[in-house]
Amino acid sequence: MAETVRDVVMIGAGPSALAAAIYTTREDIDTVLYEKSVVGGLAAITDVVDNYPGFEDGVEGLKLAEHLEKQAERFGAQIEFGDVSGIRQENGLNVVTVDGEDVQAKTVLIATGSDYKKIGVPGEKEFYGRGVHYCATCDGAFYRDKRLVVVGGGNSAYQEALFLTRYATHIDILIRSDVRASEVLQHDMQKFVDSGQVTLHLNTSTDEIVATDGRVSSVTVTENGESHSIETDGVFVFVGLLPNTDFLKDSGIELDEVGLIKTDAHLQTNLPGVFASGDVRSGATMQIASAVGEGATAALSIREYLDNKKD
């Protein structure tokens, strides 16, 4: 095991972790981040982020991620690519296993985010961020006076579809079986169904997302056993989230019923010195701006924790 003990190991290098790293490194807290895929997380692969404060014309997701990365590195954050497979506590320290090697740390910040559940049909991956979306508040405004398809029949699908009614001229909601949304949400949706702005398609599977000249133009569905196409300018998929917490299964860290990490008001988990922030945290709002804010909060909590350990 390596003899060096880091002040803080951050797992993930999305907006929340990068914001936290800006705060910790400015205060000379030794900080290393481990990212297994893309620095910037989901933000980096989002075409345009239109609701992040400070960019009046919006900002490319990749550009926002690059700015956060460079700012963190300017203060001394060390960003490494590596796959974290576990966390355990030994002799009062946290031990993070990265690519099979153990790294010791006084504190850990878990900011691995969540990934959107996919429906796994042709066209979904190819047009992600360019006609296929998973966040209405992030991307809905791009479809003002357009037709949209929403996939899903639970609370999140109905909530997001209700939000999209302020932009879209018409929304087709594709529901694989029956509506699972709450009675309140169904009641709220009914007025849009009655007005003709929303059409519900029950017992409908999404088979393919089709593009014309590089732009999403329709969705092929099977509705009550019959195949047909629905014209659309964009597709929003809301069939749930998959928190990136598989690596915590033997850690003892407490998760909620969907696998998100439970924390206290200071963003500390049930394990001392282990914190969580951003979209991987139970109760998170799944927005870049709030993830960044949580990163700053976690960093301040980490500083306080380290200061108390010195006393």
C-alpha positions in Angstrom: 0.0 0.0 0.0 1.3 3.4 -0.9 2.7 5.4 2.1 1.4 8.8 0.9 -1.9 9.8 2.5 -3.9 12.3 0.5 -6.0 14.9 2.2 -8.9 14.2 -0.1 -9.6 11.7 -2.9 -12.5 12.7 -5.1 -14.2 10.0 -7.1 -15.5 11.4 -10.4 -14.5 14.6 -12.2 -17.8 16.1 -13.1 -19.0 19.6 -12.3 -19.6 18.8 -8.6 -16.2 17.3 -8.0 -14.4 20.0 -10.0 -16.1 22.8 -8.1 -15.2 21.0 -4.8 -11.6 20.7 -6.0 -11.4 24.5 -6.8 -12.3 25.2 -3.2 -10.1 22.6 -1.5 -7.0 23.3 -3.6 -7.3 27.1 -3.0 -6.9 26.3 0.6 -3.9 24.1 0.1 -5.8 20.9 0.7 -4.0 18.1 -1.2 -6.6 16.9 -3.8 -6.7 14.2 -6.4 -9.6 13.3 -8.6 -10.1 9.9 -10.3 -12.3 9.8 -13.4 -13.0 6.6 -15.4 -14.5 8.1 -18.5 -15.0 11.8 -19.4 -13.8 14.8 -17.3 -16.9 16.9 -17.0 -19.4 14.0 -16.8 -22.7 14.3 -18.5 -22.2 18.1 -18.8 -19.2 17.5 -21.2 -21.4 15.4 -23.6 -24.3 17.9 -23.5 -24.6 19.9 -26.7 -25.5 23.2 -25.1 -26.2 24.1 -21.5 -28.7 27.0 -21.6 -29.5 27.4 -17.9 -26.1 27.6 -16.2 -25.8 31.1 -14.6 -23.3 33.5 -16.1 -23.7 32.5 -19.8 -26.4 34.7 -21.3 -26.3 32.9 -24.6 -25.8 29.5 -23.1 -22.5 27.5 -23.2 -21.4 24.3 -24.9 -21.3 21.6 -22.4 -17.8 20.6 -23.4 -16.6 24.2 -23.0 -18.1 24.5 -19.6 -16.4 21.3 -18.5 -13.1 22.5 -19.9 -13.3 25.8 -18.0 -14.1 23.9 -14.7 -11.2 21.5 -15.3 -8.7 24.2 -16.1 -9.7 26.3 -13.1 -9.3 23.3 -10.7 -5.9 22.5 -12.2 -4.8 26.1 -11.9 -5.1 25.8 -8.1 -3.3 22.5 -8.1 -5.9 19.8 -8.4 -4.5 16.5 -9.7 -6.9 14.9 -12.2 -6.2 11.2 -13.0 -8.0 8.6 -15.1 -8.7 5.5 -13.1 -11.5 3.1 -12.3 -12.5 3.0 -8.6 -13.7 -0.4 -7.5 -14.1 0.0 -3.8 -13.8 2.0 -0.6 -13.0 0.7 2.9 -11.8 2.2 6.1 -8.6 1.0 7.9 -6.7 2.4 10.9 -8.7 5.6 10.8 -8.1 6.3 7.1 -10.1 5.8 4.0 -8.7 3.4 1.4 -9.8 3.8 -2.2 -9.0 1.1 -4.7 -8.1 2.6 -8.1 -7.2 0.2 -10.9 -6.4 -2.4 -8.4 -4.1 -0.2 -6.4 -4.9 1.2 -2.9 -4.8 5.0 -2.3 -5.0 6.2 1.3 -6.9 9.4 2.1 -8.1 11.3 5.2 -11.3 12.2 3.4 -13.2 11.1 0.3 -15.7 12.9 -1.8 -18.0 10.7 -4.0 -19.3 12.6 -7.0 -19.8 9.9 -9.6 -23.2 11.2 -10.7 -26.0 9.3 -12.1 -26.7 8.1 -15.7 -30.0 8.2 -17.4 -31.6 4.9 -18.1 -31.7 4.2 -21.8 -34.4 2.5 -23.8 -31.8 0.9 -26.0 -33.3 1.5 -29.4 -31.6 2.4 -32.7 -31.0 6.2 -33.0 -30.9 6.8 -29.2 -27.2 6.8 -28.8 -26.4 8.3 -32.2 -28.5 11.4 -31.6 -27.9 12.0 -27.9 -27.8 15.7 -27.3 -28.8 16.3 -30.9 -32.5 15.4 -30.8 -32.5 12.9 -28.0 -32.5 14.3 -24.4 -33.0 13.3 -20.8 -33.6 16.6 -19.1 -36.5 18.9 -19.9 -35.3 21.9 -17.9 -31.9 21.6 -19.6 -33.0 21.3 -23.2 -36.7 22.0 -23.4 -36.3 25.6 -24.5 -34.6 24.5 -27.7 -38.0 23.1 -28.9 -40.2 26.2 -28.7 -43.1 25.8 -31.2 -41.9 22.2 -32.1 -43.4 18.7 -31.8 -42.0 16.4 -29.1 -42.1 12.8 -28.0 -41.8 11.9 -24.4 -41.0 8.3 -23.5 -42.2 7.1 -20.0 -45.3 6.9 -17.9 -44.1 7.5 -14.4 -43.9 10.6 -12.2 -40.7 11.9 -13.8 -42.1 11.5 -17.3 -45.2 13.4 -16.4 -43.4 16.1 -14.5 -41.0 16.7 -17.4 -43.8 16.5 -20.0 -45.8 19.1 -18.1 -42.7 21.4 -18.1 -42.3 20.8 -21.9 -45.9 22.0 -22.5 -44.7 25.6 -22.1 -42.6 25.2 -25.3 -43.9 22.4 -27.5 -47.0 22.8 -29.8 -47.7 19.1 -29.3 -46.4 16.2 -27.2 -46.9 12.5 -27.8 -46.3 10.5 -24.6 -45.3 6.9 -25.2 -46.1 4.6 -22.3 -45.1 1.0 -22.5 -48.0 -0.3 -20.5 -50.1 1.8 -18.1 -49.7 5.2 -16.5 -47.7 5.0 -13.3 -47.7 8.7 -12.5 -49.5 9.9 -9.4 -53.1 10.9 -9.5 -52.2 14.6 -8.9 -49.9 14.6 -12.0 -52.5 12.8 -14.1 -55.0 15.4 -13.1 -52.6 18.2 -14.1 -51.9 16.5 -17.4 -55.5 15.9 -18.3 -56.2 19.6 -19.2 -53.4 19.3 -21.9 -54.9 16.1 -23.1 -58.3 17.6 -23.3 -57.0 20.7 -25.2 -55.2 18.4 -27.7 -51.7 19.6 -26.9 -50.8 16.2 -25.4 -51.6 12.7 -26.8 -51.2 9.6 -24.6 -50.2 6.4 -26.2 -50.7 3.4 -23.9 -49.3 0.0 -24.5 -46.8 1.5 -26.8 -43.2 0.5 -27.2 -40.5 2.8 -28.8 -38.8 0.8 -31.5 -36.5 3.3 -33.3 -35.6 7.0 -33.4 -35.4 8.1 -37.0 -33.5 11.0 -38.5 -33.7 12.8 -41.8 -30.7 14.8 -43.0 -29.1 14.4 -39.7 -32.0 15.6 -37.6 -34.5 13.6 -35.6 -37.7 13.5 -37.6 -39.9 10.6 -36.3 -40.2 7.7 -33.9 -41.2 4.3 -35.0 -43.5 2.7 -32.4 -45.6 -0.4 -31.8 -49.0 0.6 -30.4 -51.4 -2.1 -29.4 -49.6 -4.5 -31.7 -49.6 -2.2 -34.7 -46.4 -0.5 -36.0 -46.5 3.1 -37.1 -44.5 6.4 -37.1 -45.0 9.5 -35.1 -43.5 12.7 -36.4 -41.4 14.7 -34.0 -38.6 17.3 -33.7 -37.1 15.7 -30.6 -37.4 12.9 -28.1 -37.2 13.2 -24.3 -36.6 9.9 -22.4 -37.7 9.7 -18.8 -37.6 6.1 -17.7 -35.5 6.6 -14.5 -31.9 7.1 -13.4 -29.1 4.7 -12.7 -26.8 6.1 -9.9 -23.2 5.2 -10.4 -22.8 3.5 -7.1 -22.2 -0.2 -8.0 -18.6 0.1 -6.7 -20.0 0.9 -3.2 -21.8 -2.4 -2.7 -19.3 -3.7 -0.1 -18.4 -0.3 1.4 -21.0 0.0 4.1 -22.1 3.4 2.8 -25.8 3.8 3.2 -27.9 4.1 0.0 -31.6 4.9 -0.6 -34.0 2.6 -2.3 -32.8 3.5 -5.8 -29.1 3.4 -5.0 -28.4 7.1 -4.4 -26.1 7.9 -1.5 -27.7 9.2 1.8 -26.0 12.1 3.5 -26.5 14.5 6.3 -26.9 18.3 6.1 -23.1 18.6 5.7 -23.1 16.1 2.8 -21.3 13.5 4.9 -22.3 9.8 4.5 -22.7 7.4 7.4 -19.0 6.7 7.2 -16.8 9.4 8.9 -14.8 11.4 6.5 -16.7 10.2 3.4 -18.8 12.8 1.7 -21.1 12.8 -1.4 -22.3 15.6 -3.7 -24.1 16.1 -7.0 -26.3 13.7 -8.9 -25.2 10.6 -7.0 -26.6 12.0 -3.7 -30.1 11.2 -2.5 -32.2 14.4 -2.7 -30.1 16.0 -5.4 -32.0 18.1 -8.0 -30.0 16.8 -10.9 -29.0 20.2 -12.2 -25.4 21.3 -13.1 -25.8 24.5 -11.1 -26.9 22.7 -7.9 -24.2 20.0 -8.4 -21.6 22.8 -8.4 -23.1 24.3 -5.3 -23.1 21.0 -3.5 -19.5 20.6 -4.5 -18.6 23.9 -2.8 -20.6 22.8 0.3 -18.9 19.5 0.4 -15.5 21.1 0.1 -16.2 23.4 3.1 -17.4 20.4 5.1 -14.2 18.5 4.2 -12.1 21.5 5.3 -14.0 21.6 8.6 -13.6 17.8 9.1 -9.8 18.0 8.4 -9.4 21.0 10.8 -11.2 19.1 13.6 -9.0 16.1 13.1 -5.9 18.4 13.7 -7.3 19.5 17.1 
